Amino acid sequence: MGVKGKGLRVILGVLLMMCLFVVSAYAKREIDPLVSPDWVGANIVNPKLVILDVRSAQEYAKGHIPGAINVPVAFPASAWTAPKGNVVFEVPPDEELVKTIRNAGIKEDSWVVIVGRTTGPMPYYAMADATRVAITLLYAGIENVAIMEGGFDKWVWEGKPVSKVAEKPKPSDFKGNFKKEMFATKEEVLEKIGKAVIIDSRDADVYFGVKTEPWSPRPGHIPTAKSLPTPWLWDMRKDYGVYREREVLAEMVKTLIGEPTADKEVIVYCGVGGYASTMYFVLKEVLGYPNVKMYDGSAQEWNLDPNAPLVKFKWE
């Protein structure tokens, strides 16, 4: 075989390894990361299915999917989030998270489908709350975590049955297999500037520096970070909100950062960890980018350090 033939074999071998790496992201999944209300209805009697309603207790009491349990998520702290030092909305301590998951009746092999709100006050934040819970469960070691498209709003819009009976799950013996590698520290982000792909998932005007948020009063973004606002991932309709078609999401992300290859290191952040959780979930779980981390401290932690660099009035 000539030099060209050997070179072609090497290239094909590398491409095959990359494909296998991406496919491996789905190897342990038994359910799709985004499921429809129809899918939930068809699987509602499956003993592995846990329908986790993360809306407020008041919303749950007014009506929910039959069999759904309620463990609300809220800002700045809830069963799913906790303060750490001077930052809020962080992953709770492992022992507290294990307790929450056990009390919800969730097991290591459960199919957990998260149901949230997609309309009403601040719907974008409500949709991000659902992925905040999702990535927390993934962190704890649960492989089969999904978001129900359209939330409870779409379930009702489709005329599906609603219950007002509060479910009391039987506690599980969940132990946890915590994936510390999911999260990047501030020090790691500093070291990765110019080396990894950093995605700022806040609104574009906040990224650019013409607007600030209460938890990050210093304007601008982390140097080299690219802007991809999380709300652009959603298709907000009159009666409910859903994710854009997977092909659209893939094209959007690929155009910005390239193909999902094993050597592409991606770090996502936002203001406090809500929007970034959605970006992480879409990149890692929906699109199969294999090497993604979330900077949980996000802009709120970055802003606390006056020496942490920021760039404004610039598109990277």
C-alpha positions as CSV (number, residue, x, y, z in Angstrom):
1,M,0.0,0.0,0.0
2,G,1.3,3.5,-0.9
3,V,1.8,6.5,1.3
4,K,-1.6,7.9,0.3
5,G,-3.4,4.6,1.1
6,K,-1.8,4.5,4.6
7,G,-2.7,8.1,5.2
8,L,-6.3,7.5,4.2
9,R,-6.4,4.6,6.7
10,V,-5.1,6.8,9.5
11,I,-7.7,9.5,8.7
12,L,-10.6,6.9,8.6
13,G,-9.4,5.4,11.8
14,V,-9.4,8.8,13.6
15,L,-12.8,9.6,12.3
16,L,-14.1,6.2,13.5
17,M,-12.7,6.8,17.0
18,M,-14.4,10.2,17.2
19,C,-17.7,8.7,16.1
20,L,-17.4,5.9,18.7
21,F,-16.7,8.5,21.3
22,V,-19.8,10.5,20.5
23,V,-22.0,7.4,20.3
24,S,-20.7,6.3,23.7
25,A,-22.4,9.4,25.2
26,Y,-25.7,7.6,24.5
27,A,-24.5,4.1,25.3
28,K,-26.1,4.1,28.8
29,R,-29.3,5.9,27.9
30,E,-32.5,4.0,27.7
31,I,-34.7,7.0,27.0
32,D,-34.4,10.1,24.8
33,P,-33.3,13.3,26.6
34,L,-36.4,15.1,25.2
35,V,-39.7,13.2,25.4
36,S,-43.2,14.2,24.3
37,P,-46.4,14.2,26.4
38,D,-47.5,11.3,24.2
39,W,-44.4,9.3,25.2
40,V,-45.1,10.0,28.9
41,G,-48.7,9.0,28.5
42,A,-47.7,5.7,26.8
43,N,-45.2,4.9,29.5
44,I,-47.1,6.1,32.6
45,V,-47.6,2.6,34.0
46,N,-43.9,1.6,33.5
47,P,-42.5,0.9,37.0
48,K,-39.2,2.5,36.0
49,L,-40.8,5.8,35.2
50,V,-40.7,8.6,37.7
51,I,-42.6,11.8,36.6
52,L,-40.9,14.6,38.6
53,D,-43.0,17.8,38.7
54,V,-40.6,20.6,39.7
55,R,-43.2,23.4,39.7
56,S,-44.3,25.1,42.9
57,A,-46.4,23.2,45.5
58,Q,-49.3,25.5,44.8
59,E,-49.2,24.8,41.0
60,Y,-48.9,21.1,41.6
61,A,-51.9,21.1,44.0
62,K,-54.0,22.7,41.3
63,G,-53.4,19.8,38.9
64,H,-50.6,17.6,37.7
65,I,-49.9,14.5,35.6
66,P,-51.4,11.4,37.3
67,G,-48.7,9.7,39.3
68,A,-46.3,12.7,39.2
69,I,-44.4,13.5,42.4
70,N,-43.6,17.1,43.4
71,V,-40.2,18.3,44.4
72,P,-40.1,22.0,43.6
73,V,-37.1,23.9,42.3
74,A,-36.8,27.6,43.2
75,F,-34.3,30.5,43.2
76,P,-32.1,31.1,45.1
77,A,-32.3,27.8,47.0
78,S,-34.5,24.7,47.1
79,A,-34.1,20.9,47.5
80,W,-32.2,21.0,44.2
81,T,-30.0,24.0,44.7
82,A,-28.0,25.6,47.6
83,P,-25.8,28.5,48.4
84,K,-22.0,28.0,48.5
85,G,-20.2,30.9,50.3
86,N,-21.2,34.1,48.5
87,V,-22.8,32.4,45.5
88,V,-26.3,30.9,45.1
89,F,-28.2,28.3,43.0
90,E,-25.3,25.8,43.2
91,V,-25.4,22.0,43.4
92,P,-26.3,21.0,46.9
93,P,-24.0,19.0,49.2
94,D,-23.9,15.3,48.1
95,E,-25.5,14.0,51.3
96,E,-28.4,16.4,51.0
97,L,-28.9,15.5,47.4
98,V,-29.0,11.8,48.2
99,K,-31.6,12.5,50.8
100,T,-33.8,14.4,48.3
101,I,-33.5,11.7,45.6
102,R,-34.3,8.9,48.1
103,N,-37.3,10.7,49.4
104,A,-38.5,11.2,45.8
105,G,-38.4,7.4,45.3
106,I,-35.8,7.7,42.5
107,K,-33.5,4.7,42.0
108,E,-30.2,4.5,40.1
109,D,-32.0,2.8,37.1
110,S,-35.2,5.0,37.2
111,W,-36.4,6.8,34.1
112,V,-36.8,10.4,35.4
113,V,-38.9,12.7,33.3
114,I,-38.9,16.3,34.5
115,V,-42.1,18.3,34.1
116,G,-41.9,22.1,34.6
117,R,-43.7,25.2,33.6
118,T,-43.2,26.9,30.2
119,T,-45.7,29.8,30.4
120,G,-46.6,32.5,32.9
121,P,-44.1,34.8,34.7
122,M,-40.5,34.6,33.4
123,P,-41.1,31.4,31.3
124,Y,-37.4,31.3,30.2
125,Y,-36.3,31.0,33.8
126,A,-38.9,28.3,34.5
127,M,-37.7,26.3,31.5
128,A,-34.1,26.6,32.7
129,D,-35.2,25.4,36.2
130,A,-36.2,22.1,34.6
131,T,-32.7,21.5,33.2
132,R,-31.2,22.7,36.4
133,V,-32.8,19.7,38.1
134,A,-31.9,17.5,35.2
135,I,-28.2,18.2,35.4
136,T,-28.2,17.8,39.1
137,L,-29.7,14.3,38.7
138,L,-27.1,13.5,36.0
139,Y,-24.4,14.7,38.4
140,A,-25.7,12.3,41.1
141,G,-25.2,9.4,38.6
142,I,-28.7,8.9,37.2
143,E,-28.3,8.1,33.5
144,N,-31.9,8.3,32.2
145,V,-33.0,11.8,32.8
146,A,-35.3,13.6,30.4
147,I,-37.3,16.8,29.9
148,M,-40.9,16.6,28.9
149,E,-41.4,18.9,25.9
150,G,-43.8,21.8,26.6
151,G,-44.0,21.0,30.3
152,F,-47.3,20.7,32.1
153,D,-48.7,23.4,29.8
154,K,-48.5,21.2,26.8
155,W,-49.9,18.2,28.7
156,V,-53.0,20.2,29.5
157,W,-53.2,21.8,26.0
158,E,-53.3,18.3,24.5
159,G,-56.3,17.4,26.7
160,K,-54.5,14.7,28.7
161,P,-55.8,13.6,32.2
162,V,-55.0,15.7,35.2
163,S,-54.9,14.6,38.8
164,K,-55.1,16.6,42.1
165,V,-54.1,13.6,44.3
166,A,-50.8,14.3,46.0
167,E,-48.4,11.4,45.4
168,K,-46.3,10.1,48.3
169,P,-43.5,8.0,46.9
170,K,-41.9,5.1,48.7
171,P,-38.3,6.1,49.6
172,S,-35.5,4.4,47.7
173,D,-32.1,3.2,48.7
174,F,-30.3,5.5,46.2
175,K,-26.6,5.8,47.0
176,G,-25.2,8.1,44.3
177,N,-22.3,8.0,41.9
178,F,-21.3,11.7,41.7
179,K,-19.7,13.0,38.6
180,K,-17.4,15.8,39.8
181,E,-15.9,16.1,36.3
182,M,-19.2,17.7,35.1
183,F,-18.3,21.0,36.6
184,A,-15.4,23.4,36.0
185,T,-14.0,25.6,38.8
186,K,-13.1,29.3,38.4
187,E,-9.5,28.4,38.4
188,E,-10.0,25.9,35.6
189,V,-11.9,28.4,33.5
190,L,-9.1,30.9,33.9
191,E,-6.6,28.3,32.8
192,K,-8.7,27.3,29.8
193,I,-9.2,30.8,28.3
194,G,-8.0,30.6,24.7
195,K,-7.7,26.8,24.9
196,A,-11.2,25.5,25.4
197,V,-14.4,26.8,23.7
198,I,-16.2,28.9,26.3
199,I,-19.9,29.6,25.7
200,D,-21.7,32.5,27.4
201,S,-25.4,31.5,27.5
202,R,-26.7,34.8,28.9
203,D,-28.7,37.2,26.9
204,A,-26.7,38.9,24.1
205,D,-26.9,42.4,25.6
206,V,-25.5,41.1,28.9
207,Y,-22.7,39.3,27.1
208,F,-21.9,42.4,25.1
209,G,-21.7,44.6,28.2
210,V,-24.5,47.1,27.5
211,K,-26.6,45.5,30.3
212,T,-25.7,44.0,33.7
213,E,-27.5,41.6,36.1
214,P,-27.9,42.0,39.9
215,W,-25.5,39.1,40.5
216,S,-22.9,40.3,38.1
217,P,-22.6,44.1,38.2
218,R,-19.3,44.2,36.2
219,P,-20.2,44.4,32.5
220,G,-18.9,42.0,29.8
221,H,-18.0,38.4,29.3
222,I,-15.1,36.0,30.0
223,P,-12.3,36.6,27.4
224,T,-12.7,34.4,24.2
225,A,-16.2,33.3,25.3
226,K,-18.7,33.0,22.4
227,S,-22.3,34.2,22.8
228,L,-25.2,31.7,22.4
229,P,-28.1,32.9,24.5
230,T,-30.1,29.9,25.9
231,P,-33.5,31.4,25.0
232,W,-32.6,31.0,21.4
233,L,-32.7,27.2,21.9
234,W,-36.4,27.3,22.6
235,D,-39.5,27.8,20.4
236,M,-41.9,29.8,22.6
237,R,-45.5,29.3,21.4
238,K,-48.8,30.8,22.5
239,D,-49.7,28.0,24.9
240,Y,-46.4,26.4,25.7
241,G,-42.7,26.4,25.0
242,V,-40.6,23.6,23.4
243,Y,-37.1,23.1,22.2
244,R,-36.3,23.8,18.6
245,E,-36.0,20.9,16.2
246,R,-32.9,18.9,16.9
247,E,-31.5,19.6,13.4
248,V,-31.8,23.3,14.1
249,L,-30.1,23.0,17.4
250,A,-27.3,20.9,15.9
251,E,-26.8,23.4,13.0
252,M,-26.8,26.4,15.4
253,V,-24.2,24.9,17.7
254,K,-22.1,23.4,15.0
255,T,-21.9,26.8,13.2
256,L,-20.7,28.4,16.3
257,I,-18.2,25.8,17.7
258,G,-17.8,23.0,15.2
259,E,-18.5,19.3,15.2
260,P,-18.9,17.3,18.5
261,T,-15.5,15.7,18.5
262,A,-13.6,14.2,21.4
263,D,-10.9,16.7,21.3
264,K,-13.2,19.7,21.5
265,E,-13.3,21.0,25.1
266,V,-16.4,23.1,25.9
267,I,-17.2,25.1,29.0
268,V,-20.6,26.7,29.4
269,Y,-21.6,29.5,31.9
270,C,-24.3,32.0,32.5
271,G,-25.3,34.3,35.3
272,V,-26.1,32.0,38.2
273,G,-26.3,28.5,36.6
274,G,-29.8,28.3,35.2
275,Y,-29.3,29.1,31.5
276,A,-25.9,27.2,31.6
277,S,-27.7,24.1,32.8
278,T,-29.9,24.2,29.6
279,M,-26.9,24.7,27.4
280,Y,-25.0,21.8,29.1
281,F,-28.1,19.5,28.7
282,V,-28.5,20.4,25.0
283,L,-24.8,20.1,24.1
284,K,-24.1,16.9,26.1
285,E,-27.3,15.0,26.3
286,V,-29.3,16.1,23.2
287,L,-26.5,16.7,20.7
288,G,-23.8,14.4,22.0
289,Y,-20.9,16.7,22.5
290,P,-18.6,14.5,24.6
291,N,-16.4,16.9,26.4
292,V,-18.6,19.5,28.0
293,K,-18.3,21.1,31.5
294,M,-20.5,23.6,33.2
295,Y,-19.0,26.4,35.3
296,D,-21.5,26.3,38.1
297,G,-20.3,29.5,39.8
298,S,-20.8,31.3,36.5
299,A,-20.8,35.1,36.3
300,Q,-21.8,35.7,39.9
301,E,-18.6,34.0,41.2
302,W,-16.4,35.5,38.4
303,N,-17.6,39.0,39.4
304,L,-16.6,38.5,43.0
305,D,-13.0,38.5,42.0
306,P,-11.9,42.0,40.9
307,N,-8.9,40.5,39.1
308,A,-11.0,38.0,37.0
309,P,-10.8,39.4,33.4
310,L,-13.8,40.6,31.5
311,V,-14.2,41.8,27.9
312,K,-17.0,44.2,26.8
313,F,-18.3,45.7,23.6
314,K,-16.8,42.8,21.6
315,W,-18.1,39.8,19.8
316,E,-15.7,36.9,20.1
